[in-house]
Amino acid sequence: MWVIFIGFVLTMLAVDVIALGGSRAHKVSLREAAAWSVVWVSLALAFDFGLWLYLTETIGREAATVKAMEFLTGYVIEKSLSVDNIFVFLMIFGHFAVPPQYQRKVLLYGVLGAIVMRIIMILAGSWVVSQFAWVMYLFGVFLVITGLRMLVSNEQKPDLENNPLLKLAKKLLPFTPEFHQEKFSFRQHGKRVFTPLLLVLILIEISDVVFAVDSIPAIFAVTTDPFIVFTSNIFAIMGLRALYFLLADMADRFHLLKFGLAFVLMFVGLKMLIVKWVHIPTDVSLMVIGSILCSAITASLFVTRHKNH
């Protein structure tokens, strides 16, 4: 199952690269982004159904249903938390004034980097949880604190210019003030120089690490099965690029969604903290998370529509 899934991921990434512009600079249209968002969600649901069919034959229907529900809940959590990435991506691209046709390549490398980091963190997290059960309580406390911090600092924007890694990169490498197509570096007067697009990529990768630290503990509240954790994470990440281009022009209409994500993290954290005394079934968790997200989206659309009128 692991080998088949990784082969599938590599194949779909290749198809995604070609479909969203190949090697040329390309501004992804709303129609393309919507079509690929539908494709990625459909593939995730089809995978979940296929997983259920396979496990029904091997371990029985009841256990298969539990695993399929764990995947679906994990996917919804990871997909919703990935929306927070999009708000940060928009801020980074806006800060550096990255032309739309150059954003595609940066996001591709960002997705590839995120996949590698998630694999490392999931394997490490699975080992730690299997060896030290009490770590789950630390994860729970961390998620509750993270959710509360999101509520309090919702309107605060990070200071990109004062990022330590960004400052270090500027000291060590020669940068040009302007972009040079989609290139991260090129030769100028016989010397290798770097474009601002490399700085953007560094910030994108840093944000991927930060969000992975939030999202990996969250899914361990649903399941500790490494395969379920890995597949649900990867499906959410692989659809991130298309989702970004879909929401890029209307992200301001969903500004209350960050409050919903904060409540999701707090709910998941509390679930981990009370698991010894109260077991919340996976399907109940899915309904609670779905209700929180739907309420946040509805409230966002209502408020922005009211402001426009």
Stockholm file with secondary structure:
# STOCKHOLM 1.0

chainA/1-309         MWVIFIGFVLTMLAVDVIALGGSRAHKVSLREAAAWSVVWVSLALAFDFGLWLYLTETIGREAATVKAMEFLTGYVIEKSLSVDNIFVFLMIFGHFAVPPQYQRKVLLYGVLGAIVMRIIMILAGSWVVSQFAWVMYLFGVFLVITGLRMLVSNEQKPDLENNPLLKLAKKLLPFTPEFHQEKFSFRQHGKRVFTPLLLVLILIEISDVVFAVDSIPAIFAVTTDPFIVFTSNIFAIMGLRALYFLLADMADRFHLLKFGLAFVLMFVGLKMLIVKWVHIPTDVSLMVIGSILCSAITASLFVTRHKNH
#=GR chainA/1-309 SS CHHHHHHHHHHHHHHHHHHTTTTSCCCCCHHHHHHHHHHHHHHHHHHHHHHHHHHHHHHCHHHHHHHHHHHHHHHHHHHHHHHHHHHHHHHHHHHTTCCHHHHHHHHHHHHHHHHHHHHHHHHHHHHHHHHCTTHHHHHHHHHHHHHHHHHHTTTCCCCSTTCHHHHHHHHHSCBCSSCCTTCSEEEETTEEEECHHHHHHHHHHHHHHHHHHHHHHHHHTTCCCHHHHHHHHHHHHHTHHHHHHHHTTTGGGGTTHHHHHHHHHHHHHHHHHSTTTCCCCHHHHHHHHHHHHHHHHHHHHHHHHHHHC
#=GC SS_cons         CHHHHHHHHHHHHHHHHHHTTTTSCCCCCHHHHHHHHHHHHHHHHHHHHHHHHHHHHHHCHHHHHHHHHHHHHHHHHHHHHHHHHHHHHHHHHHHTTCCHHHHHHHHHHHHHHHHHHHHHHHHHHHHHHHHCTTHHHHHHHHHHHHHHHHHHTTTCCCCSTTCHHHHHHHHHSCBCSSCCTTCSEEEETTEEEECHHHHHHHHHHHHHHHHHHHHHHHHHTTCCCHHHHHHHHHHHHHTHHHHHHHHTTTGGGGTTHHHHHHHHHHHHHHHHHSTTTCCCCHHHHHHHHHHHHHHHHHHHHHHHHHHHC
//
